[in-house]
Amino acid sequence: MKQIAVIYHSAHGHTEHIARQVAAGAASEQLAGVRLLKAEEVATHPEELADFDGLILGSPTYLGGVSGVFKSFMDKTGGLWRRQQLRGKLAAGFTVSSLPSGDKQSTLLSMLVFCMQHGMLWVGNPYLPGPVAGGEAAINRLGSWTGLMAQAGHNAPADAFPDGDRESGWLFGRHFARTLARLGAETAEPTGVAA
Ligand SMILES: Cc1cc2nc3c(=O)[nH]c(=O)nc-3n(C[C@H](O)[C@H](O)[C@H](O)COP(=O)(O)O)c2cc1C
């Protein structure tokens, strides 16, 4: 069975709440094994990522980018990059912040660039906003196709998301697992070692 890791940082629980929705969606059809991993723990032994077929990255948006903890995790993957051990794996990203925009797009783009540097294959968020675009119950209400965006108010409880954001997380995870299942090949062999 293929394996998916949902790797996230969450200082106050909001990103963790969405990570759990994503993981539940990814596991919903038993197409892959799914593990939830904290970025700060993966940073201590990043080589374990080579064992997964798909990585879903999740970070709060801090000042228009990933959090420092998440960036530290990213930077710990330099050895994996040199050995190209993540090449060919599936990847996707999600972010949570307190403002409707809050510059979440640039957080997703930094995750995308990270995954491209590793030679991974990026999966977006293919859902049209609906049934009422912009309404709290709408899926993809924030209109993001690069990856998943969710929003919880500043100082709100960790689970204080509109239902649409929760459902969007679940659908995003399911879409990722379905996409991974459609890819026949196992993880690609490393193709080279950078100097
Ligand atoms: C240092 C810092 C920077 C932040 N920068 C932004 C930002 O650029 N845009 C935004 O909308 N929210 C911003 N926020 C709010 C967080 O993204 C928001 O509270 C998020 O839900 C935190 O996720 P967590 O509960 O998983 O830690 C910032 C919060 C902190 C602490």
The ligand as a Tripos MOL2 file, in Angstrom:
@<TRIPOS>MOLECULE
LIG
   31    33     1     0     0
SMALL
NO_CHARGES

@<TRIPOS>ATOM
      1 C1          4.2600   35.7770   13.6040 C.3       1 LIG1
      2 C2          2.8830   35.6640   12.9940 C.ar      1 LIG1
      3 C3          2.6890   36.1240   11.7130 C.ar      1 LIG1
      4 C4          1.4280   36.0300   11.1220 C.ar      1 LIG1
      5 N1          1.2780   36.4700    9.8480 N.ar      1 LIG1
      6 C5          0.0680   36.3750    9.2470 C.ar      1 LIG1
      7 C6         -0.1090   36.7950    7.8870 C.ar      1 LIG1
      8 O1          0.8270   37.1870    7.1960 O.2       1 LIG1
      9 N2         -1.3600   36.7180    7.3730 N.ar      1 LIG1
     10 C7         -2.4350   36.2880    8.1020 C.ar      1 LIG1
     11 O2         -3.5500   36.2850    7.5700 O.2       1 LIG1
     12 N3         -2.2880   35.8220    9.3740 N.ar      1 LIG1
     13 C8         -1.0600   35.8500    9.9340 C.ar      1 LIG1
     14 N4         -0.8790   35.3550   11.2080 N.ar      1 LIG1
     15 C9         -1.9950   34.6580   11.8670 C.3       1 LIG1
     16 C10        -1.8270   33.1350   11.7510 C.3       1 LIG1
     17 O3         -1.6200   32.7280   10.4140 O.3       1 LIG1
     18 C11        -3.0830   32.4280   12.2830 C.3       1 LIG1
     19 O4         -3.2800   32.7960   13.6470 O.3       1 LIG1
     20 C12        -3.0380   30.9150   12.1470 C.3       1 LIG1
     21 O5         -4.3330   30.4150   12.3860 O.3       1 LIG1
     22 C13        -2.0650   30.2760   13.1160 C.3       1 LIG1
     23 O6         -2.0910   28.8760   12.9120 O.3       1 LIG1
     24 P1         -1.8720   27.8470   14.0960 P.3       1 LIG1
     25 O7         -3.0320   27.9970   15.0670 O.co2     1 LIG1
     26 O8         -1.8670   26.5200   13.4220 O.co2     1 LIG1
     27 O9         -0.5660   28.1740   14.7470 O.co2     1 LIG1
     28 C14         0.3450   35.4560   11.8250 C.ar      1 LIG1
     29 C15         0.5640   34.9780   13.1400 C.ar      1 LIG1
     30 C16         1.8150   35.0820   13.7050 C.ar      1 LIG1
     31 C17         2.0300   34.5510   15.0940 C.3       1 LIG1
@<TRIPOS>BOND
     1     1     2 1
     2     2     3 ar
     3     2    30 ar
     4     3     4 ar
     5     4     5 ar
     6     4    28 ar
     7     5     6 ar
     8     6     7 ar
     9     6    13 1
    10     7     8 2
    11     7     9 ar
    12     9    10 ar
    13    10    11 2
    14    10    12 ar
    15    12    13 ar
    16    13    14 ar
    17    14    15 1
    18    14    28 ar
    19    15    16 1
    20    16    17 1
    21    16    18 1
    22    18    19 1
    23    18    20 1
    24    20    21 1
    25    20    22 1
    26    22    23 1
    27    23    24 1
    28    24    25 2
    29    24    26 1
    30    24    27 1
    31    28    29 ar
    32    29    30 ar
    33    30    31 1
@<TRIPOS>SUBSTRUCTURE
     1 LIG1         1 GROUP 0 **** ****
